[in-house]
Amino acid sequence: MSGWNDPERWRAMTSGADCPICRKASGWDPVATLEVSDVMTSDRGPMRGYCWLPLARHAVELHELSPDEGAAYMRDLQRVSRAVQELTGAVKINWEIHGNTVPHLHAHIFPRHPGDRFEGRPINPREVTESLYGPGELERFRSDLRARLADTVGADGHAAKTPRH
């Protein structure tokens, strides 16, 4: 359900005063820190290799970013999507930016494969209620992704950094 149905709550979230991403709500465990975003994964993602990238500072819309910050965010997304595609063998990477539920700029990265559970229709993360990873598989993916990102250098001249907490 969209948070904007409660104007007071929506104002608190959009201002950053009550933003769960800014508060680093439960389960905050970044894989890596890039130029202007963190790389996040989840064992409850809609598909193996799913990641999401919240902007490091609070903003709601892409147009709120300066041209340099917007370009840096796109570079972060490109680095992660390339690494995810290489690690998962995905035939296509889907990207989504919404913010209807949590109004903090973040993008979702979905690696697509022939025969995946959403083939021929939109991805619905709410359909996935169980982990898609076996014992140790998510940790291995996170480690491999962290290593792959550390092997690539962003436009800021730096590899992925240790996550900020």
VMD Tcl script that builds the backbone (N, CA, C; Angstrom):
set m [mol new atoms 495]
animate dup $m
set s [atomselect $m all]
$s set {name element resname resid chain x y z} {
  {N N MET 1 A 0.846 -1.188 0.000}
  {CA C MET 1 A 0.000 0.000 0.000}
  {C C MET 1 A 0.882 1.239 0.000}
  {N N SER 2 A 0.483 2.248 -0.707}
  {CA C SER 2 A 1.241 3.481 -0.809}
  {C C SER 2 A 1.108 4.287 0.461}
  {N N GLY 3 A 2.221 4.868 0.892}
  {CA C GLY 3 A 2.245 5.659 2.111}
  {C C GLY 3 A 1.623 7.028 1.964}
  {N N TRP 4 A 1.389 7.484 0.732}
  {CA C TRP 4 A 0.882 8.839 0.567}
  {C C TRP 4 A -0.581 8.980 0.957}
  {N N ASN 5 A -1.248 7.872 1.317}
  {CA C ASN 5 A -2.629 7.945 1.796}
  {C C ASN 5 A -2.729 8.562 3.180}
  {N N ASP 6 A -1.606 8.620 3.884}
  {CA C ASP 6 A -1.536 9.259 5.191}
  {C C ASP 6 A -0.598 10.459 5.040}
  {N N PRO 7 A -1.137 11.654 4.767}
  {CA C PRO 7 A -0.294 12.814 4.449}
  {C C PRO 7 A 0.767 13.132 5.507}
  {N N GLU 8 A 0.425 12.993 6.786}
  {CA C GLU 8 A 1.400 13.300 7.835}
  {C C GLU 8 A 2.568 12.311 7.799}
  {N N ARG 9 A 2.261 11.053 7.701}
  {CA C ARG 9 A 3.308 10.016 7.618}
  {C C ARG 9 A 4.136 10.199 6.343}
  {N N TRP 10 A 3.475 10.494 5.232}
  {CA C TRP 10 A 4.171 10.688 3.960}
  {C C TRP 10 A 5.153 11.861 4.055}
  {N N ARG 11 A 4.719 12.971 4.678}
  {CA C ARG 11 A 5.610 14.122 4.857}
  {C C ARG 11 A 6.825 13.737 5.691}
  {N N ALA 12 A 6.601 12.963 6.748}
  {CA C ALA 12 A 7.723 12.547 7.603}
  {C C ALA 12 A 8.706 11.658 6.829}
  {N N MET 13 A 8.167 10.790 5.998}
  {CA C MET 13 A 9.058 9.914 5.227}
  {C C MET 13 A 9.761 10.683 4.115}
  {N N THR 14 A 9.034 11.521 3.373}
  {CA C THR 14 A 9.668 12.225 2.259}
  {C C THR 14 A 10.674 13.269 2.725}
  {N N SER 15 A 10.495 13.800 3.915}
  {CA C SER 15 A 11.458 14.764 4.448}
  {C C SER 15 A 12.724 14.070 4.945}
  {N N GLY 16 A 12.642 12.764 5.163}
  {CA C GLY 16 A 13.770 12.021 5.722}
  {C C GLY 16 A 13.685 11.859 7.223}
  {N N ALA 17 A 12.759 12.581 7.871}
  {CA C ALA 17 A 12.641 12.511 9.325}
  {C C ALA 17 A 12.260 11.116 9.808}
  {N N ASP 18 A 11.471 10.396 9.026}
  {CA C ASP 18 A 11.062 9.045 9.396}
  {C C ASP 18 A 11.230 8.100 8.211}
  {N N CYS 19 A 12.400 8.162 7.589}
  {CA C CYS 19 A 12.692 7.319 6.442}
  {C C CYS 19 A 13.386 6.041 6.913}
  {N N PRO 20 A 12.806 4.869 6.641}
  {CA C PRO 20 A 13.430 3.628 7.096}
  {C C PRO 20 A 14.811 3.385 6.491}
  {N N ILE 21 A 15.042 3.883 5.281}
  {CA C ILE 21 A 16.372 3.722 4.687}
  {C C ILE 21 A 17.372 4.619 5.413}
  {N N CYS 22 A 16.999 5.851 5.693}
  {CA C CYS 22 A 17.896 6.748 6.437}
  {C C CYS 22 A 18.175 6.225 7.842}
  {N N ARG 23 A 17.159 5.589 8.444}
  {CA C ARG 23 A 17.325 5.030 9.790}
  {C C ARG 23 A 18.094 3.722 9.770}
  {N N LYS 24 A 18.386 3.215 8.567}
  {CA C LYS 24 A 19.069 1.919 8.430}
  {C C LYS 24 A 18.264 0.874 9.206}
  {N N ALA 25 A 16.991 0.755 8.824}
  {CA C ALA 25 A 16.046 -0.141 9.491}
  {C C ALA 25 A 16.571 -1.571 9.535}
  {N N SER 26 A 15.872 -2.411 10.222}
  {CA C SER 26 A 16.302 -3.789 10.468}
  {C C SER 26 A 16.777 -4.486 9.205}
  {N N GLY 27 A 17.821 -5.261 9.340}
  {CA C GLY 27 A 18.355 -6.021 8.234}
  {C C GLY 27 A 19.331 -5.237 7.365}
  {N N TRP 28 A 19.747 -4.042 7.792}
  {CA C TRP 28 A 20.656 -3.222 6.994}
  {C C TRP 28 A 22.034 -3.856 7.005}
  {N N ASP 29 A 22.421 -4.412 5.889}
  {CA C ASP 29 A 23.709 -5.093 5.786}
  {C C ASP 29 A 24.238 -4.948 4.361}
  {N N PRO 30 A 24.813 -3.786 4.027}
  {CA C PRO 30 A 25.272 -3.566 2.654}
  {C C PRO 30 A 26.352 -4.556 2.226}
  {N N VAL 31 A 26.313 -4.909 0.956}
  {CA C VAL 31 A 27.355 -5.726 0.358}
  {C C VAL 31 A 28.589 -4.858 0.146}
  {N N ALA 32 A 28.368 -3.634 -0.326}
  {CA C ALA 32 A 29.459 -2.711 -0.623}
  {C C ALA 32 A 28.911 -1.296 -0.663}
  {N N THR 33 A 29.828 -0.334 -0.577}
  {CA C THR 33 A 29.511 1.072 -0.723}
  {C C THR 33 A 30.203 1.570 -1.976}
  {N N LEU 34 A 29.433 2.199 -2.854}
  {CA C LEU 34 A 29.968 2.707 -4.103}
  {C C LEU 34 A 30.068 4.231 -4.030}
  {N N GLU 35 A 30.068 4.905 -5.175}
  {CA C GLU 35 A 30.248 6.363 -5.179}
  {C C GLU 35 A 29.189 7.087 -4.351}
  {N N VAL 36 A 27.911 6.795 -4.618}
  {CA C VAL 36 A 26.836 7.532 -3.940}
  {C C VAL 36 A 25.736 6.605 -3.428}
  {N N SER 37 A 25.985 5.295 -3.414}
  {CA C SER 37 A 24.942 4.356 -2.989}
  {C C SER 37 A 25.557 3.152 -2.292}
  {N N ASP 38 A 24.683 2.408 -1.639}
  {CA C ASP 38 A 25.049 1.121 -1.059}
  {C C ASP 38 A 24.456 0.024 -1.931}
  {N N VAL 39 A 25.074 -1.144 -1.904}
  {CA C VAL 39 A 24.557 -2.310 -2.627}
  {C C VAL 39 A 23.944 -3.237 -1.594}
  {N N MET 40 A 22.664 -3.540 -1.772}
  {CA C MET 40 A 21.931 -4.375 -0.831}
  {C C MET 40 A 21.430 -5.633 -1.534}
  {N N THR 41 A 21.343 -6.735 -0.802}
  {CA C THR 41 A 20.754 -7.972 -1.299}
  {C C THR 41 A 19.793 -8.488 -0.242}
  {N N SER 42 A 19.063 -9.530 -0.594}
  {CA C SER 42 A 18.119 -10.098 0.356}
  {C C SER 42 A 17.869 -11.562 0.021}
  {N N ASP 43 A 17.741 -12.371 1.042}
  {CA C ASP 43 A 17.381 -13.773 0.786}
  {C C ASP 43 A 15.907 -13.886 0.418}
  {N N ARG 44 A 15.153 -12.816 0.580}
  {CA C ARG 44 A 13.725 -12.808 0.222}
  {C C ARG 44 A 13.476 -12.054 -1.076}
  {N N GLY 45 A 14.516 -11.829 -1.856}
  {CA C GLY 45 A 14.345 -11.171 -3.140}
  {C C GLY 45 A 13.536 -12.046 -4.077}
  {N N PRO 46 A 12.984 -11.459 -5.119}
  {CA C PRO 46 A 12.125 -12.206 -6.032}
  {C C PRO 46 A 12.875 -13.196 -6.921}
  {N N MET 47 A 14.194 -13.053 -6.990}
  {CA C MET 47 A 14.997 -13.986 -7.783}
  {C C MET 47 A 16.424 -13.957 -7.266}
  {N N ARG 48 A 17.130 -15.042 -7.510}
  {CA C ARG 48 A 18.526 -15.114 -7.090}
  {C C ARG 48 A 19.322 -14.035 -7.827}
  {N N GLY 49 A 20.178 -13.343 -7.100}
  {CA C GLY 49 A 20.978 -12.281 -7.681}
  {C C GLY 49 A 20.332 -10.903 -7.608}
  {N N TYR 50 A 19.116 -10.818 -7.062}
  {CA C TYR 50 A 18.422 -9.535 -6.910}
  {C C TYR 50 A 19.230 -8.619 -5.999}
  {N N CYS 51 A 19.328 -7.349 -6.388}
  {CA C CYS 51 A 19.978 -6.325 -5.571}
  {C C CYS 51 A 19.148 -5.049 -5.607}
  {N N TRP 52 A 19.393 -4.184 -4.640}
  {CA C TRP 52 A 18.808 -2.854 -4.699}
  {C C TRP 52 A 19.837 -1.859 -4.200}
  {N N LEU 53 A 19.795 -0.644 -4.766}
  {CA C LEU 53 A 20.788 0.381 -4.465}
  {C C LEU 53 A 20.123 1.647 -3.944}
  {N N PRO 54 A 20.114 1.853 -2.631}
  {CA C PRO 54 A 19.609 3.113 -2.094}
  {C C PRO 54 A 20.685 4.197 -2.194}
  {N N LEU 55 A 20.269 5.395 -2.549}
  {CA C LEU 55 A 21.162 6.543 -2.553}
  {C C LEU 55 A 21.654 6.762 -1.127}
  {N N ALA 56 A 22.907 7.145 -0.958}
  {CA C ALA 56 A 23.483 7.303 0.381}
  {C C ALA 56 A 22.823 8.421 1.179}
  {N N ARG 57 A 22.408 9.478 0.510}
  {CA C ARG 57 A 21.731 10.579 1.226}
  {C C ARG 57 A 20.237 10.504 0.912}
  {N N HIS 58 A 19.450 11.235 1.659}
  {CA C HIS 58 A 18.009 11.209 1.416}
  {C C HIS 58 A 17.635 12.093 0.232}
  {N N ALA 59 A 16.978 11.494 -0.716}
  {CA C ALA 59 A 16.337 12.178 -1.838}
  {C C ALA 59 A 15.196 11.265 -2.250}
  {N N VAL 60 A 14.173 11.823 -2.840}
  {CA C VAL 60 A 13.006 11.036 -3.238}
  {C C VAL 60 A 12.996 10.799 -4.748}
  {N N GLU 61 A 13.317 11.811 -5.511}
  {CA C GLU 61 A 13.214 11.737 -6.968}
  {C C GLU 61 A 14.577 11.903 -7.627}
  {N N LEU 62 A 14.730 11.302 -8.788}
  {CA C LEU 62 A 15.972 11.456 -9.553}
  {C C LEU 62 A 16.271 12.915 -9.850}
  {N N HIS 63 A 15.235 13.710 -10.127}
  {CA C HIS 63 A 15.464 15.111 -10.497}
  {C C HIS 63 A 15.966 15.955 -9.322}
  {N N GLU 64 A 15.997 15.396 -8.116}
  {CA C GLU 64 A 16.535 16.109 -6.966}
  {C C GLU 64 A 18.062 16.032 -6.908}
  {N N LEU 65 A 18.655 15.174 -7.719}
  {CA C LEU 65 A 20.101 15.005 -7.728}
  {C C LEU 65 A 20.745 16.034 -8.652}
  {N N SER 66 A 21.919 16.488 -8.273}
  {CA C SER 66 A 22.674 17.361 -9.177}
  {C C SER 66 A 23.086 16.526 -10.383}
  {N N PRO 67 A 23.463 17.167 -11.476}
  {CA C PRO 67 A 23.921 16.387 -12.630}
  {C C PRO 67 A 25.085 15.445 -12.281}
  {N N ASP 68 A 26.017 15.900 -11.476}
  {CA C ASP 68 A 27.154 15.045 -11.096}
  {C C ASP 68 A 26.709 13.871 -10.224}
  {N N GLU 69 A 25.817 14.134 -9.272}
  {CA C GLU 69 A 25.338 13.071 -8.396}
  {C C GLU 69 A 24.481 12.074 -9.175}
  {N N GLY 70 A 23.663 12.575 -10.098}
  {CA C GLY 70 A 22.856 11.689 -10.934}
  {C C GLY 70 A 23.735 10.797 -11.799}
  {N N ALA 71 A 24.786 11.367 -12.347}
  {CA C ALA 71 A 25.715 10.578 -13.163}
  {C C ALA 71 A 26.429 9.541 -12.296}
  {N N ALA 72 A 26.796 9.912 -11.084}
  {CA C ALA 72 A 27.466 8.964 -10.177}
  {C C ALA 72 A 26.516 7.818 -9.808}
  {N N TYR 73 A 25.240 8.139 -9.588}
  {CA C TYR 73 A 24.274 7.091 -9.262}
  {C C TYR 73 A 24.111 6.132 -10.443}
  {N N MET 74 A 24.065 6.662 -11.644}
  {CA C MET 74 A 23.970 5.802 -12.823}
  {C C MET 74 A 25.223 4.933 -12.959}
  {N N ARG 75 A 26.395 5.497 -12.668}
  {CA C ARG 75 A 27.620 4.684 -12.718}
  {C C ARG 75 A 27.551 3.543 -11.710}
  {N N ASP 76 A 27.030 3.830 -10.509}
  {CA C ASP 76 A 26.873 2.771 -9.499}
  {C C ASP 76 A 25.953 1.673 -10.020}
  {N N LEU 77 A 24.826 2.063 -10.597}
  {CA C LEU 77 A 23.876 1.089 -11.138}
  {C C LEU 77 A 24.508 0.264 -12.253}
  {N N GLN 78 A 25.268 0.912 -13.110}
  {CA C GLN 78 A 25.925 0.195 -14.198}
  {C C GLN 78 A 26.932 -0.821 -13.662}
  {N N ARG 79 A 27.721 -0.422 -12.679}
  {CA C ARG 79 A 28.714 -1.342 -12.097}
  {C C ARG 79 A 28.043 -2.568 -11.507}
  {N N VAL 80 A 26.971 -2.343 -10.752}
  {CA C VAL 80 A 26.306 -3.464 -10.092}
  {C C VAL 80 A 25.587 -4.336 -11.114}
  {N N SER 81 A 24.890 -3.723 -12.065}
  {CA C SER 81 A 24.172 -4.553 -13.033}
  {C C SER 81 A 25.143 -5.391 -13.866}
  {N N ARG 82 A 26.293 -4.836 -14.225}
  {CA C ARG 82 A 27.287 -5.604 -14.968}
  {C C ARG 82 A 27.795 -6.778 -14.121}
  {N N ALA 83 A 28.119 -6.499 -12.869}
  {CA C ALA 83 A 28.628 -7.547 -11.975}
  {C C ALA 83 A 27.573 -8.633 -11.755}
  {N N VAL 84 A 26.322 -8.237 -11.555}
  {CA C VAL 84 A 25.247 -9.214 -11.339}
  {C C VAL 84 A 25.052 -10.067 -12.589}
  {N N GLN 85 A 25.077 -9.428 -13.757}
  {CA C GLN 85 A 24.904 -10.202 -14.986}
  {C C GLN 85 A 26.051 -11.200 -15.168}
  {N N GLU 86 A 27.268 -10.770 -14.894}
  {CA C GLU 86 A 28.416 -11.677 -15.022}
  {C C GLU 86 A 28.338 -12.828 -14.026}
  {N N LEU 87 A 27.934 -12.541 -12.806}
  {CA C LEU 87 A 27.883 -13.576 -11.770}
  {C C LEU 87 A 26.727 -14.549 -11.941}
  {N N THR 88 A 25.600 -14.062 -12.456}
  {CA C THR 88 A 24.411 -14.915 -12.539}
  {C C THR 88 A 24.190 -15.505 -13.927}
  {N N GLY 89 A 24.860 -14.963 -14.935}
  {CA C GLY 89 A 24.611 -15.416 -16.303}
  {C C GLY 89 A 23.263 -14.976 -16.835}
  {N N ALA 90 A 22.692 -13.933 -16.255}
  {CA C ALA 90 A 21.380 -13.431 -16.680}
  {C C ALA 90 A 21.400 -13.053 -18.154}
  {N N VAL 91 A 20.288 -13.321 -18.839}
  {CA C VAL 91 A 20.172 -12.931 -20.238}
  {C C VAL 91 A 19.701 -11.480 -20.367}
  {N N LYS 92 A 19.148 -10.925 -19.281}
  {CA C LYS 92 A 18.636 -9.553 -19.266}
  {C C LYS 92 A 18.619 -9.063 -17.834}
  {N N ILE 93 A 18.917 -7.796 -17.655}
  {CA C ILE 93 A 18.790 -7.157 -16.340}
  {C C ILE 93 A 17.621 -6.183 -16.420}
  {N N ASN 94 A 16.654 -6.336 -15.524}
  {CA C ASN 94 A 15.547 -5.380 -15.413}
  {C C ASN 94 A 15.859 -4.429 -14.258}
  {N N TRP 95 A 15.473 -3.184 -14.433}
  {CA C TRP 95 A 15.681 -2.147 -13.419}
  {C C TRP 95 A 14.327 -1.538 -13.080}
  {N N GLU 96 A 14.138 -1.208 -11.829}
  {CA C GLU 96 A 12.902 -0.524 -11.413}
  {C C GLU 96 A 13.227 0.534 -10.378}
  {N N ILE 97 A 12.571 1.676 -10.501}
  {CA C ILE 97 A 12.631 2.746 -9.501}
  {C C ILE 97 A 11.191 3.153 -9.240}
  {N N HIS 98 A 10.747 3.021 -8.007}
  {CA C HIS 98 A 9.379 3.406 -7.663}
  {C C HIS 98 A 9.383 4.431 -6.528}
  {N N GLY 99 A 9.471 3.983 -5.295}
  {CA C GLY 99 A 9.424 4.880 -4.152}
  {C C GLY 99 A 8.032 5.124 -3.623}
  {N N ASN 100 A 7.055 4.322 -4.053}
  {CA C ASN 100 A 5.685 4.496 -3.566}
  {C C ASN 100 A 5.527 4.064 -2.118}
  {N N THR 101 A 6.272 3.064 -1.720}
  {CA C THR 101 A 6.161 2.540 -0.366}
  {C C THR 101 A 7.187 3.194 0.549}
  {N N VAL 102 A 8.419 3.269 0.092}
  {CA C VAL 102 A 9.486 3.925 0.845}
  {C C VAL 102 A 10.042 5.042 -0.044}
  {N N PRO 103 A 9.675 6.289 0.246}
  {CA C PRO 103 A 10.091 7.404 -0.600}
  {C C PRO 103 A 11.522 7.859 -0.322}
  {N N HIS 104 A 12.446 7.008 -0.669}
  {CA C HIS 104 A 13.882 7.297 -0.627}
  {C C HIS 104 A 14.401 6.718 -1.936}
  {N N LEU 105 A 15.116 7.496 -2.710}
  {CA C LEU 105 A 15.561 7.044 -4.025}
  {C C LEU 105 A 16.356 5.749 -3.910}
  {N N HIS 106 A 15.843 4.725 -4.575}
  {CA C HIS 106 A 16.526 3.436 -4.646}
  {C C HIS 106 A 16.070 2.722 -5.914}
  {N N ALA 107 A 16.970 1.928 -6.468}
  {CA C ALA 107 A 16.672 1.187 -7.694}
  {C C ALA 107 A 16.812 -0.298 -7.413}
  {N N HIS 108 A 15.954 -1.081 -8.048}
  {CA C HIS 108 A 15.986 -2.539 -7.937}
  {C C HIS 108 A 16.629 -3.101 -9.194}
  {N N ILE 109 A 17.451 -4.116 -9.036}
  {CA C ILE 109 A 18.099 -4.791 -10.159}
  {C C ILE 109 A 17.671 -6.250 -10.128}
  {N N PHE 110 A 17.032 -6.679 -11.215}
  {CA C PHE 110 A 16.507 -8.039 -11.314}
  {C C PHE 110 A 17.203 -8.790 -12.449}
  {N N PRO 111 A 18.002 -9.808 -12.153}
  {CA C PRO 111 A 18.581 -10.620 -13.227}
  {C C PRO 111 A 17.536 -11.601 -13.758}
  {N N ARG 112 A 17.320 -11.575 -15.074}
  {CA C ARG 112 A 16.293 -12.411 -15.682}
  {C C ARG 112 A 16.917 -13.597 -16.407}
  {N N HIS 113 A 16.219 -14.720 -16.338}
  {CA C HIS 113 A 16.659 -15.965 -16.971}
  {C C HIS 113 A 15.482 -16.627 -17.681}
  {N N PRO 114 A 15.736 -17.335 -18.775}
  {CA C PRO 114 A 14.645 -18.080 -19.410}
  {C C PRO 114 A 14.010 -19.038 -18.395}
  {N N GLY 115 A 12.700 -19.018 -18.339}
  {CA C GLY 115 A 11.992 -19.909 -17.429}
  {C C GLY 115 A 11.904 -19.416 -15.997}
  {N N ASP 116 A 12.365 -18.166 -15.723}
  {CA C ASP 116 A 12.234 -17.703 -14.335}
  {C C ASP 116 A 10.755 -17.557 -13.993}
  {N N ARG 117 A 10.455 -17.494 -12.725}
  {CA C ARG 117 A 9.061 -17.546 -12.272}
  {C C ARG 117 A 8.202 -16.394 -12.779}
  {N N PHE 118 A 8.827 -15.343 -13.309}
  {CA C PHE 118 A 8.067 -14.193 -13.800}
  {C C PHE 118 A 8.141 -14.051 -15.317}
  {N N GLU 119 A 8.591 -15.080 -15.994}
  {CA C GLU 119 A 8.723 -14.993 -17.445}
  {C C GLU 119 A 7.366 -14.640 -18.072}
  {N N GLY 120 A 7.372 -13.644 -18.960}
  {CA C GLY 120 A 6.165 -13.254 -19.672}
  {C C GLY 120 A 5.228 -12.362 -18.883}
  {N N ARG 121 A 5.645 -11.916 -17.696}
  {CA C ARG 121 A 4.787 -11.041 -16.893}
  {C C ARG 121 A 5.644 -10.183 -15.969}
  {N N PRO 122 A 5.073 -9.153 -15.357}
  {CA C PRO 122 A 5.856 -8.295 -14.457}
  {C C PRO 122 A 6.350 -9.056 -13.227}
  {N N ILE 123 A 7.463 -8.603 -12.717}
  {CA C ILE 123 A 8.012 -9.161 -11.485}
  {C C ILE 123 A 7.143 -8.690 -10.323}
  {N N ASN 124 A 6.747 -9.605 -9.459}
  {CA C ASN 124 A 5.971 -9.270 -8.276}
  {C C ASN 124 A 6.705 -9.828 -7.060}
  {N N PRO 125 A 7.542 -8.996 -6.419}
  {CA C PRO 125 A 8.321 -9.471 -5.276}
  {C C PRO 125 A 7.465 -10.025 -4.132}
  {N N ARG 126 A 6.227 -9.599 -4.035}
  {CA C ARG 126 A 5.374 -10.064 -2.934}
  {C C ARG 126 A 4.961 -11.530 -3.094}
  {N N GLU 127 A 5.163 -12.082 -4.294}
  {CA C GLU 127 A 4.852 -13.497 -4.506}
  {C C GLU 127 A 5.888 -14.425 -3.874}
  {N N VAL 128 A 7.045 -13.885 -3.562}
  {CA C VAL 128 A 8.130 -14.708 -3.030}
  {C C VAL 128 A 8.133 -14.572 -1.517}
  {N N THR 129 A 7.848 -15.647 -0.839}
  {CA C THR 129 A 7.787 -15.605 0.627}
  {C C THR 129 A 8.871 -16.451 1.280}
  {N N GLU 130 A 9.582 -17.230 0.474}
  {CA C GLU 130 A 10.629 -18.076 1.027}
  {C C GLU 130 A 11.965 -17.687 0.395}
  {N N SER 131 A 13.046 -18.055 1.049}
  {CA C SER 131 A 14.364 -17.788 0.494}
  {C C SER 131 A 14.569 -18.642 -0.749}
  {N N LEU 132 A 15.187 -18.062 -1.750}
  {CA C LEU 132 A 15.501 -18.788 -2.965}
  {C C LEU 132 A 16.920 -19.357 -2.923}
  {N N TYR 133 A 17.580 -19.157 -1.807}
  {CA C TYR 133 A 18.961 -19.607 -1.649}
  {C C TYR 133 A 19.041 -20.794 -0.699}
  {N N GLY 134 A 19.910 -21.727 -1.023}
  {CA C GLY 134 A 20.209 -22.827 -0.115}
  {C C GLY 134 A 21.213 -22.364 0.937}
  {N N PRO 135 A 21.525 -23.235 1.883}
  {CA C PRO 135 A 22.479 -22.870 2.938}
  {C C PRO 135 A 23.804 -22.364 2.358}
  {N N GLY 136 A 24.199 -21.173 2.775}
  {CA C GLY 136 A 25.463 -20.588 2.373}
  {C C GLY 136 A 25.479 -19.934 1.003}
  {N N GLU 137 A 24.416 -20.104 0.195}
  {CA C GLU 137 A 24.429 -19.565 -1.170}
  {C C GLU 137 A 24.341 -18.037 -1.215}
  {N N LEU 138 A 23.514 -17.439 -0.365}
  {CA C LEU 138 A 23.424 -15.984 -0.371}
  {C C LEU 138 A 24.751 -15.385 0.074}
  {N N GLU 139 A 25.354 -15.946 1.099}
  {CA C GLU 139 A 26.640 -15.439 1.573}
  {C C GLU 139 A 27.697 -15.556 0.478}
  {N N ARG 140 A 27.665 -16.644 -0.262}
  {CA C ARG 140 A 28.621 -16.832 -1.363}
  {C C ARG 140 A 28.370 -15.791 -2.466}
  {N N PHE 141 A 27.093 -15.551 -2.815}
  {CA C PHE 141 A 26.774 -14.533 -3.815}
  {C C PHE 141 A 27.253 -13.159 -3.346}
  {N N ARG 142 A 26.976 -12.818 -2.099}
  {CA C ARG 142 A 27.397 -11.519 -1.565}
  {C C ARG 142 A 28.913 -11.374 -1.624}
  {N N SER 143 A 29.609 -12.412 -1.250}
  {CA C SER 143 A 31.073 -12.383 -1.277}
  {C C SER 143 A 31.589 -12.242 -2.704}
  {N N ASP 144 A 31.010 -13.006 -3.636}
  {CA C ASP 144 A 31.420 -12.927 -5.039}
  {C C ASP 144 A 31.112 -11.545 -5.619}
  {N N LEU 145 A 29.956 -10.983 -5.271}
  {CA C LEU 145 A 29.583 -9.662 -5.760}
  {C C LEU 145 A 30.532 -8.607 -5.194}
  {N N ARG 146 A 30.826 -8.689 -3.914}
  {CA C ARG 146 A 31.751 -7.747 -3.285}
  {C C ARG 146 A 33.119 -7.805 -3.980}
  {N N ALA 147 A 33.598 -9.018 -4.242}
  {CA C ALA 147 A 34.896 -9.182 -4.910}
  {C C ALA 147 A 34.850 -8.621 -6.327}
  {N N ARG 148 A 33.774 -8.890 -7.056}
  {CA C ARG 148 A 33.650 -8.397 -8.428}
  {C C ARG 148 A 33.623 -6.865 -8.435}
  {N N LEU 149 A 32.904 -6.268 -7.496}
  {CA C LEU 149 A 32.846 -4.808 -7.434}
  {C C LEU 149 A 34.186 -4.216 -7.018}
  {N N ALA 150 A 34.920 -4.906 -6.173}
  {CA C ALA 150 A 36.238 -4.427 -5.756}
  {C C ALA 150 A 37.235 -4.486 -6.911}
  {N N ASP 151 A 36.990 -5.387 -7.863}
  {CA C ASP 151 A 37.876 -5.520 -9.027}
  {C C ASP 151 A 37.620 -4.443 -10.072}
  {N N THR 152 A 36.486 -3.742 -9.954}
  {CA C THR 152 A 36.177 -2.679 -10.906}
  {C C THR 152 A 36.336 -1.347 -10.195}
  {N N VAL 153 A 36.787 -0.374 -10.908}
  {CA C VAL 153 A 36.989 0.954 -10.330}
  {C C VAL 153 A 35.937 1.881 -10.899}
  {N N GLY 154 A 35.285 2.618 -10.015}
  {CA C GLY 154 A 34.272 3.574 -10.448}
  {C C GLY 154 A 34.924 4.835 -10.997}
  {N N ALA 155 A 34.109 5.720 -11.504}
  {CA C ALA 155 A 34.610 6.970 -12.070}
  {C C ALA 155 A 35.252 7.844 -11.001}
  {N N ASP 156 A 34.958 7.539 -9.725}
  {CA C ASP 156 A 35.594 8.290 -8.645}
  {C C ASP 156 A 37.024 7.803 -8.425}
  {N N GLY 157 A 37.442 6.778 -9.217}
  {CA C GLY 157 A 38.800 6.262 -9.092}
  {C C GLY 157 A 38.967 5.246 -7.982}
  {N N HIS 158 A 37.865 4.821 -7.375}
  {CA C HIS 158 A 37.937 3.904 -6.236}
  {C C HIS 158 A 37.158 2.625 -6.512}
  {N N ALA 159 A 37.639 1.555 -5.907}
  {CA C ALA 159 A 36.893 0.298 -5.909}
  {C C ALA 159 A 35.777 0.433 -4.882}
  {N N ALA 160 A 34.913 -0.565 -4.828}
  {CA C ALA 160 A 33.862 -0.575 -3.813}
  {C C ALA 160 A 34.512 -0.497 -2.440}
  {N N LYS 161 A 33.867 0.206 -1.545}
  {CA C LYS 161 A 34.413 0.406 -0.202}
  {C C LYS 161 A 33.718 -0.525 0.788}
  {N N THR 162 A 34.328 -0.616 1.941}
  {CA C THR 162 A 33.676 -1.336 3.033}
  {C C THR 162 A 32.372 -0.618 3.324}
  {N N PRO 163 A 31.289 -1.356 3.535}
  {CA C PRO 163 A 29.989 -0.692 3.780}
  {C C PRO 163 A 30.032 0.288 4.938}
  {N N ARG 164 A 29.322 1.403 4.766}
  {CA C ARG 164 A 29.195 2.380 5.855}
  {C C ARG 164 A 28.056 1.939 6.763}
  {N N HIS 165 A 28.245 2.032 8.035}
  {CA C HIS 165 A 27.180 1.652 8.983}
  {C C HIS 165 A 26.861 2.781 9.891}
}
mol reanalyze $m
mol bondsrecalc $m
mol representation Tube
mol addrep $m
